[in-house]
Amino acid sequence: MEIPLSTLPEVPPLPAGFRFRPWNAEILKRHAEVKYQSFRFEVDANVFPCLGDAEGCFRLMREISMRDGFIPAATWLIEHEEQVTGTWQAVATIQGVRDRDGNGSIQNLGVVPGFRGVGIGSLLLLKALHGFQENGLPRASLEVTSQNIGAIRLYERLGFRIASTVYKAVEMGAVQTTTQA
């Protein structure tokens, strides 16, 4: 899916108890952990097996952050403040790179299951798109699994349009069943 970056809406404020955390290398492990928590039980982990493994998410995050086209201004965490302890927990992640054509490319947008449906995914995506825009990129793209209807609706609401369809053969793991006597 693609979107032009010429006329983006402003990024509304996050709900109370949430904050944006800009990229720095010291929080790479936090990005990887959120990526793992977000994708490990999703179909994306079948398409990209590294997303279903904590160490795989760490390696992927490290690889993304070391790419020549990595854009820190398009790479963010959203953190949520735990009411009882006052500590901040990372609950959403996004990473952005410049592709071969000079456009922005969202690598992953992940929201931990307990925090989905409250609007932070769209705010995180807008924040990354503004990061691409600040870097002078004209367009941005992302890939989404056709079964991820909620994500597709989010992207379409923000102005993304389908640019192409890619088919990838995926071998699904065997379903295990158990019976109790």
N, C-alpha and C positions, 0 to 999 in steps of 0.2 A: 504494500500500500504506500502511496506517496501523498505529500502535501507541499504546496508552495509556502515559502516562509515570508513572503512579502507582507502579508496582512494577518498577523497573529493577534488574537485577543491578549490582553494583559493577564498575568498570572494572578488569580484571586488569592486572598490570604488562606492559609491552611486553617482547618478547624482548631479550636482551643485544644491545647495539650499536644500539638504536633509542631515540628519544626523541620526546615530544610537543613541539610548538612552538605556543604560543598565538598567536592573531591579533594582528597589528599592521600598520598600513598600509605599513610599510617592507618587508614580505615579500610584498606583493601580486604582484609579478612571479614569485616562487617558486611561489606557488599556481597562477598562470596556466601556468607551464612544466610543472608536474606534471599539471595538467588536460590540456594538449596531449599530453604523453607518454602519458598514460593512455587517451585517447579517440581519437587521430588515426587509428588503424586499426580502430576498432570500429564496429559498426552505428550507435551513437549519433551518430557524426560524419555519417552520412547523414540521420538524423532532425533533428539540429541541426548544420548545416554549420559554425557557428563553432567547434565542438569539433575540427574537422579542420584548423584554421588557428591558428598560434601567435599572430598578432595578434588573431584573433577570440577566443581564450581570454583574452587580456589585457583586451580590451574587456568581455567577459562578466564577468570577475572584478571589474573596476572598477565595473561596473554593479551587481553583487550587493552589493559593499561600500558602495555609496552609497545603497542603498534605505533607506527609513524604518524598515522592520522588520528590518534586518540585525542579527544577534545574534553579536557577537564570541565569546561563551562557547560557541557552537555551531560555531565556525569554527577548524579546526586543520590543522596539517601534522604528518606524521610524518617524521622525518629518520633517516637511517642513517649510521653512522660508517664511513668508508672506512678499512680496516685499515692500508693502507700509508701514507697521507698524514695520517690522523687528522682529515680534514675531514668535515663533515656535509653529506650530500646529501639533498634533499627527495625523498621517494618516494611519499607519499600525501597527499591533500588532501580536505577536506570543508568545505562552507559551509552555514550555516543562517540562515533568515529567519523572521520571524513572518508568517503569511499573513493574509488579510482576516478570517478567522474567529477569530483569536487562537490558532492552533495553530502548532507548529513545522513548517517545510518544509525538507527537505534539498534543496539546489540541485544539488549534484554530489558524488559520492563516487568518487574516482579513485585507483587504485593503479597505479604504473608496472609494466609487464609483468614485469620481472625480479624483482619483489617480491610477486607474487600467490601465494596459496596458503599463506602462512605465518601467517595469522591477524591481520595488522595492519589489514585492512579492517574486521573486526568490532570490534576495539578502538577504531578511529577513530570508527566509527558510535556505539558506546556513549558515547564521550567527548562527541560532539555532542549525543546525546540527554540526557545529564546537563546539558549547557549549557542546553538548552530547559527542563528541569525546574527548574534554578536560577532561571530567569526566570519561573517560575510558569505555564508553558504546560501544558495538560492532555493534549495528544495531539501526535503528529508524523506526518508523511506524507512520501512520496517517490514518484517515478515511476521505473519501470524498464521497459526494452524487453523484450518477451516472449521474445525470442531469447537474452537474457542469463540463462541458466539458473543459472549459478554465483552470480550476484548475487541472484536470486530465492531460491535455497536459503539463502544467508546471511541475508537479511532474514527469511525464515520461521523460521530457527533462533533469531533474536533476538526473535521474537514478533510480527512484522509480519503483517498479514492483508490480502488483496486487498479494497479498498473499492470500486473501480470499474475499468472497462476503457475506455480511450480508444483510438480508432483514428485514425491519422494517415497519410494517403497520402504516400508518400515516393518520389521519383523517384531511382532508383539510377543511378549513373554508368555509362556504357558500358564494357564489359569490353574491354580492349585485349589483343590477342594478337600475338605476333611469331613469325616463323619464321626459322630460320637456314639458309642455303644451304650 
